[in-house]
Every structure is written in C-alpha cells, then in structure tokens.
Amino acid sequence: MAVSTTVSAAPLGRPFAPQLRQALLQLHDDHRQFTGFEAFSAQLPALMELGRLRQEAATCVALLGLLEPLSGAQIEPRDLQIQRDNLRESLLAGGCLSRHRAITRVLEHLGDDLTRLRQKRIYLPETSTGFVHWLQQHLPGHLELSDFLQDAEIVPADAGRHQNLCDLTYADQCFDLVICNDVFEHVYDLPRALEEVWRVLRPGGRLLATFPMAFGQQENIVKAEFCGLNQPVLFRGEPEYHGDPIRPTRGSLVYVIPGWQILDQASTIGFSAVVMHLISSWKHGVIGADLPGVLVADFLR
C-alpha cells in the first residue's frame, strides 16, 4: 500500500514538495498516557480511526527504516522483516519486535538511557527471545533472566533459571526494574504474580509490561482457571495457546486477557502509581495490531 500524500503548490521556480497527510504525521512519534478505562474510552473512537492507518505507517517504516530506541541505531529498510497481518508482532529488527521497542521507547520517555540502565539490576522472566539477546548485547552483566520450565519442551542449558512468577525465590527489594513481555496472560494467578513483582522491586522500582489487552473493557477476561497441583485446569470456553520458544509444539496456555482492571489490581497490591502508555511511532517502528500503537503497563513501586 502506498503512503498517501498531498501536494501543495510551491513558489515559482521551486519543485513541488510531497507531504505526508496530517493524520499519518500524528503517528510519526505519538505518546499518550492513561490512568484508567474512563480516560482511555473517551479517546478510543479517535484511536481506532488512527488505527486504520497502520498499514500506511508500516509502509513508512518499510521505505525509511526506523530509529531504534535507547541505542539510537538507524535500522535500514533492508534489515527489517515486516508481516502485515499483525504489526504488533512484526517489524522485526535486531531481534526486537514492535512491542519490544514500545518498552524501550517508554524507558526513554521515563528519562532512562543505556548508561542509567547499566546502574540498575533488571529482571526478565524470559531467556530465549530476541529482545533478551538485544538487552544482553547492550546491558551485559546487568540482567537476571529466568523461564517457567514446568512442562517445557526445550529446557535452556542453565536449568537453574527456573522461576515461577507467582512464587519467586528472589529476596525482597532486589531489583530496580522488572520487564514482562507478554507474560501476564500466561500466569495462573495474576494478582499473585503482581504481588511477587511488587515484593522483589526496590522502592522506586518499576514494572514495565506488555500483554494482549482487552482494551475495550474494564474487566479481565478469564480463559482458564488453575485448580491446584495435580488438578485439571478449568477452561472457560475453547483453550487458547500462544507461541512459546520453549514450548514450540504446544505453546503456552492463556489464563487471562487483562482489561483495565489490572491497574486497579496493581494499585490494591501497593504500587504507588499505575499508568498505561500508548506508543505509536513509525519513526521508532512501533505499530499496533488494532490500535495505532502498543500499550505498555507502567507500575511504580
């Protein structure tokens, strides 16, 4: 799909200058924050209208490349992989997807850079993704990584990295930053996982998380219920699984699709400030699946 342009007359002797139409320019590098469903729902119709420009925004990335957040590296178009059916899970560059760059862009908005991040202890409950490899390249020695290895088909070489996000073995207040990339939908007890993240964060520490969100409603959508060890899972409808690098055949079971209720749950647990960022930026290669950009939860300890 070609990028829509408008052409305006130039002074005599100067060439005509094609210009991106205003709506698409709005997605050049847009950042919004929401503290709850009411504020978000007021903007939702306009956001969905902007979301109709996702393919045109992707064309801008395909033609111009992208500026990688935090590193400042310019990624050339030839180094991009774009799958147009789900741009949130595409725009692959340097091992990172659109939703990964949404997190690093939020870190920039919060005033972080690679130098400051090298002074922090950072935890991610993942070990085998391109995003982890990118972080290891830029923040060597500053990451604590783990996987939930129960029923894993592929066990990483360091089996000691097993952690259950609902029952972490780390000491209290030992991390400055926790990053969860599309993990919360797979935990069997979301409030308990949030409690554990709050526990291991230092005061002033921060949780940043992406997840497929039921952004059009307040309530979480429960897909499956954990009924105890050695007990069958209770499914609410057809079981849903998402791709998982350590469970390539079966995938990872989805227990819940969070709605805006997750902000209330985080506040109840004790996080002092909870907000959802919406990053929409073809400049930085962040484009959403339905919305124009990617939602990132930001919970401050």
N, C-alpha and C positions, 0 to 999 in steps of 0.2 A: 504494500500500500504506500503510495507516495505521500510525502508530507504536504499538507495543504498550505498554500501560500497566498498572500495578497500582494499585488504590485501597485505601488503608488508612483505618481509622476515625480520625476526628478528635475532639478533646474536644467535649463538648456545647456547642452554640452556635457552633461554628466550621464552615466549609464543608469538605467532603471535598476532599482535595488529590490530583490525579492525579500519579503519579510514573513516570518512565521506569524500565523494569526494569534491574537492575544490569548485565547484560551490555552493554546499549546505552550505559549511562553510562560503561563502560570505554572505549568508543570516542569519548568526548567529546573527549579530547586525550591520546592514548597515544603514548609514545615508547620504543622499545626499540633496543638496540644488540647487534650480533653480530660476533664476530671470526672466525667460520668456520662451516662447514656443520654440524659436530657440535653446536654450541650451538644453532643455529637448528633443526635437525631434531628436537631434544628438545622444542621448543615448537610444532612445525609442526601436529600434530593439533589442539591447542587454538586455534591461529591460524586454521586452516581452519574450525573451528566458529564462531569470531568472524566470519569472512568471510561466513558465511551471513546476517549482519545488515547487509550492505552496503546493501541497498535501504531498510531502515528508517533507517539512518544518513543516506542521501540524502534521505529524507523529512524528517528533522530540518533538513537544510540548506534544503530547499525551503520549509519553514514558518518558519524562523528567520533565514535568511540566513547569512552567515559573517563572521568577523573575519579580515581579510587580514593575513598575517604581514608583518613589517617595517614596513609603512605604518601598521598599526593601524586601517585604514579598515573601517567596518562596511558590508558589501555587502548590500543589501536583497534579499529574495526576487525582487522584480520585475526585478532586474538580473542574474539568473542564467539560464544555459541548461544544462539537465540532460538528457543522453541516458543512459537507464538501462541500456543493454546493455553499456557499458564505462565505468565511472565513473572509472577512471584517466585516460581520455582525454576526460573530460567535466567537469561542474561549471565551465563557462566563466564567468569573471567578470573584468572589467577586462583581458581579453586573456589571462588565465592559466588553465591547466588544473589539475586536481587534482595532477598530478605536478610542475608548476612550483611550486605552493605547498608541496609537500613539501620542495623545495630551500630555499625561503626560510624555512620553519619550522626546518630543520636549522641554517641560519645563525643563527637566534635561539637555538637550543639551544647553539650554539658561542660565544655571547656577542656576536655581531655585531648592529649596528643600522645604520640608514641613515647616521648620522654617521660611524661607523667605516668603513663600506664606501666612503664618499667619500674616504677616505685611502688607498685601495688601487687598484692597477691590475688590472683584471679582463678576462679574455679569454673569449669565447664563439665557438665555430665555428658560428655561425648569424647571419643578418642580417634575416630576413623574418618572424619569428614574433611573436605577441602578447606573449610573455614578453620578447623583446628590446625591444619598444616600451614595455612596462611599466618595464623597467630604465632605458631612456633617459629616461623621464619622471622617475624618482626618483634616478638617478645620472648626470646629464648630464655628459659630458666625461670619464668615468672608465672607459669601456668600449672595448675593442678587439674588433672583430667581423670575421668572415670567413665565406666559404662555399667548399665544394669545387665548383668551377664546371665541371669536366670533364663533358661530355655534358649540361650544364644546358639545359633548355628555355627558362627565363626567366633572363636574366643581370641582376643588380642594376645600377643606374646606375653605382655605383663598382666597376668590374671589377677594380680593383687590390686588392680584398678577397679574391681567391682565395688559399686556403691548403689544403695537403694535410696533414692531421693526422699522417700518417706521415712527413712531411718538411717541418716548419715552417721558415719563413725568419726567425723572430724570434731575437734574441740570447739567449744563456744567461741564466737567472735574471732575467727581466724582468717577470714577473707575480707578483702576490700570491695570486690566485685564478683558477682555471680552472673554468668550468661547462660541462658537456657534457650536453645534454638529448637523450636517445635518439639518440645519435650512434655510440657504440661498436659497435653491432650492424652498422653500415654500413661500417666501415673494413676495408680488405682485409688489414691486418696489425695485429691488436690489440696484441700485445706491443710492436711498433714505435711505435704511437701512444702507448702508456703511457710509453715511453722518452722520446718527444718532449715530452710534457706534463711529465714529471719534469724534463727539461732546462730548459724555459723558466720553471719555477717557482722563485722565490727560496727559500732555506732558511726553513722555517717556513710556506711557502706551501701551498696546499691545492687539491686537485681534488675537486669535487663532481659526481657524475654519476648520471643515471638511465638505465636501459635495460631492455627487456623481458628479464627474468632467468629462467633455468631454475633457479628457487629450490629445486627438489626434488632437486637432484643436485650433485655436486662438479664434474663435467667440463663444459667448454664444449661447445655443440652447433655443429659446423661445418656451415654450409649451403652454402657456396661457397668455392672457393679461387682466389686470384689467381695466375696462372701467368706473369706478366711482361707488359711492354708489348707491345701488338700481338698478344697471345696470347689465345685464347678462355678465358673463365672455366670452371673445372671445377665443375660443380654436384653436390652431394650430395643427390639427390632433386629434387623439384619446386622451381624457383626461387621465392623469396619476395621480395616488394617491399612497402615501406611508403610511406605518403603522404609527399610532399615538396613544399613550396611552390614550389621552383624546378624541379621535375620533375612537374608536376601530372598529366601523362598516363601516364607510365611508372612513376613512383615511384622510390624508392631501393632498390637491391639489398641484401638482408641477407646478410652473410657469416658471421656468428656470433651465436649467442644465448649470452651469458656465463652460466656457472654460478658456483659459489663458487670455482672455480679462478682467477677474475680477481683475487681477493685474494692468492693465492699468487704470481701473476704480478707484481702490483704490489710485493709485498714483495721479490721477487727482483731487480726493477729498481732498488730502492733507497728506496722510500717507507718512512719510519720508523714509521708507524702506519697500519694499514688496518682499516676497520670498515664494516659496513653498518648504516645506520639504517632502522628501520621506523616511519614516521609514519602514524598512524591517527587522524584528527581531524575529526569533523563540525563542531566549533567553527570550525576553520580551512578547512573544505572540502577535506580530503584523504582520499579513499577509493580503495581499490584495485580491481583487476579480478577477482582470485581471493582474494588476501589481503585482510584488512580495510583495509590501508593501502598505502602506496607505499614501496618500497625505494630508498634513496639511498646510493650509494657515497661514502665519505669517506676520501681518501688524503692523508696529510700528508707533505710533502717534508722 
